[in-house]
Amino acid sequence: MTPTKLKPPRLRAGLVRRPELVGRLREGRDRALTLVSAPAGYGKTTLLAQWHAKDRTRRPFSWIAFDGTDSDPVRLWSDVIAGLQETDERLGTASMAALSQGPHAISEAALPLLVEDLAESGPRVIILEDWEVVRNPLCDRTLGWFVEHAPTEVQIVVSSRSDPGLPIARLRANGDLAEVRASDLQLSASEAGSLLGEAGIQLEDREIERLVARIEGWPAGLALAVLALRERRDHRGFVDAFSGDNRYVFDYLAREVLDGVEPGMHDFMLRSSVLTRLSAPLCDAVLETSGSATMLDEIERSNLFLVALDETGSEYRYHHLFAATLKRELQSTDPAAVPRLHARASEWFEAEGDVDAAIEHAIACRDVARASALVIGRAQALFTSGRVATVARWLASLDWTEATADPQLALIRAQLSGQSGRPRDEIEHWLGVAEAGALTGPLANRVASADTAIALMRSAYLTRGLRTAEREARRTLELEPPESPWRATALNSLGQALYLLGRTDDARAPLEEARAHHGAAERTPAAALGLSYLALIALDQGDGTEAERAAREAVALVETHHLDSGIVAANPHLALGSVLSEGTDLHTAIAHLERAVVLSAPAGSTYWHAHALLRLAVAQHRLGDDEAARETLDTARAELDRLPDLGMLGPLHEEAEGDLLHRRRREGYLGDGLSDAELRVLRRLVLGYSVADVARELWLSPNTVKSHRRSIYRKLGVTRRAELLERTDALLLLEGHPGDEPVIVGPS
């Protein structure tokens, strides 16, 4: 967090006072949103600073100036809350804690809590400056929620070069929008004349009017014209000399201004333009000089588009357009200096503890080794705190060949792909890149070996099939010491693989061990996954009560941590839907299973998606909607065809197909309450299968088959196999064996 992001800039002397526009801002007090929207250089920040200077004793002002890092919605709202706490440290404490759960917690928890705090804090102004740099639809959506729900005594002001992604037209139509636009901010000829006069420049009225017409009232253009006119005698010729749109006018005027700056100051400005924010210690380090404090003070006093970001003058920034001009000139005149300057900036920020800024500059200087080490060291904390978008932005910027071939970054790319629900081929691609390189540095130090990190992800995301996942999970457990935080993930991955392989009894032990492992509770995704499979195991073993308890706990876990909109929630909803589909609440069961299908779909052809589809088809069939079940089952078949091995999903698909081909008629023949799992076992028992045969065909353990057999006997009121056959000889059992012609079963 940069403290000056949360403070209004210092007002310079000699500015045009704009009381009418300040009055219009005040009128926004009763509107849901006050929007100040105009291109760069129109004086948006200056106007807001004038308003703040006039009214700050009447109402508290919170000022948040955004930059490129705020496209991460968790970072953005953390900054907003920090800005509010500048005026009242009690505001947003609970909201800030909720943000640590990730972006899904913003609208569901963090902002509602913030609104509650604001409702009790009284009137205030919240200024959100430079919104145009925020490029994330989720940021727009959450801002829209905040605007809609904020207390009426809180005035929200958005300043941007372009309109934010909010329902502007609806707000305007409802009378909920106060606006200040570029046309309002244009300087009049009289205002321009006042500025020119204060600068000691005398022009005739018609020349002032022509100048204002040339720049179309653009305040930044006039400010630069003032600087350029100071050095010229032929004012009329200067006014006639330039034309074009604002960007070209600015470049022309900036060139005129820079040509008149003494060489030392000119060089300082060019080289310091690589910095988003400037301070004397930072400039001394990056430019390898001394006396930067004096130089910054001279540049500000010369009105060379340096904006003081605090009252003490300890931190500054260049006007955005002026910075762009300086950067273009630096790149043109001394391109080799650019990466060196960024490298020094990265080192300085790292030493100061600002790792995020250090990463930005490491990327800018294309130092893969440095960027890789910094990103690796920071990524896990950001994943945990929900700032996935920041990691994604860094990795997207690291897009040149050397960076995409870096093995450490490849592992983080694989983890990001897995957490974002990307296809397993994409995950496997990045794991292959990591495998081909030499993994060293901070990530390798977090696990017992380089291979362990790769094995752990391969087992967790099932990228190479179930048998490979089992093998890789066991290898991870062999290599990791008992206290390793990665053991819980490996144990859950092993339990998942064993369950999907049909080894239900074997799967329970590692899943239970994972739950008891130190620190497992903090790893919400892994804990939710483990609970989901424990619920499915209990369901297969006939313990419906325990199955529902574990499934509901898994769903509650992802909801509590606001992860219910991501792929993490797919298996909890699958588990609960599967449990409920064994009872009478089939509509609720189908809703959960459909949710599991939707959540797992973005990852492409995965075991999770195929499993959810199969369970959904079974539930749809039980409800009597065979048309929907047929369509779902066809989709599942296509997914299964793309998987390396099927495990228990193969028999599950066969059973679902059999259900559609031979509709069951349980009532009056097979007792009350037999589950589908029990019916699958029953069909084979009466056909003469041994327990071992049933276990092998259904991918179950012998103990699970025996458990089902005991439950079947109890429900049908029999104690021996002969009695079972007598009980089921009235009709074709389930109207035939899956895929075969009907078979009449009688006593043997």
Secondary structure, 3 states (H helix, E strand, C coil): CCHHHHCCCCCCCCCCCCHHHHHHHHHHHHCCEEEEECCCCCCHHHHHHHHHHHHCCCCCEEEEECCHHHHCHHHHHHHHHHHHHCCCCCCCHHHHHHHCCCCCHHHHHHHHHHHHHHHCCCCEEEEEECHHHCCCHHHHHHHHHHHHHCCCCEEEEEEECCCCCCCHHHHHHCCCEEEEEHHHHCCCHHHHHHHHHHCCCCCCHHHHHHHHHHHCCCHHHHHHHHHHHCCCCCHHHHHHHCCCCHHHHHHHHHHHHHHCCCHHHHHHHHHHCCCCCECHHHHHHHHCCCCHHHHHHHHHHCCCCEEECCCCCCCEEECHHHHHHHHHHHHHHCCCHHHHHHHHHHHHHHHCCCHHHHHHHHHHCCCHHHHHHHHHHHHHHHHHHCCHHHHHHHHHHCCCHHHHCCHHHHHHHHHHHHHCCCCHHHHHHHHHHHHHCCCCCHHHHCCCCHHHHHHHHHHHCCCCCHHHHHHHHHHHHHHCCCCCCCHHHHHHHHHHHHHHCCCHHHHHHHHHHHHHCCCHHHCHHHHHHHHHHHHHHHHHCCCHHHHHHHHHHHHHHHHHCCCCCCHHHHHHHHHHHHHHCCCCCHHHHHHHHHHHHHHHHHHCCCHHHHHHHHHHHHHHHHHCCHHHHHHHHHHHHHHHCCCCCCCCHHHHHHHHHHHHHCCCCCCCCCCCCCCHHHHHHHHHHHCCCCHHHHHHHHCCCHHHHHHHHHHHHHHHCCCCHHHHHHHCCCCCHHHCCCCCCCCCCCCC
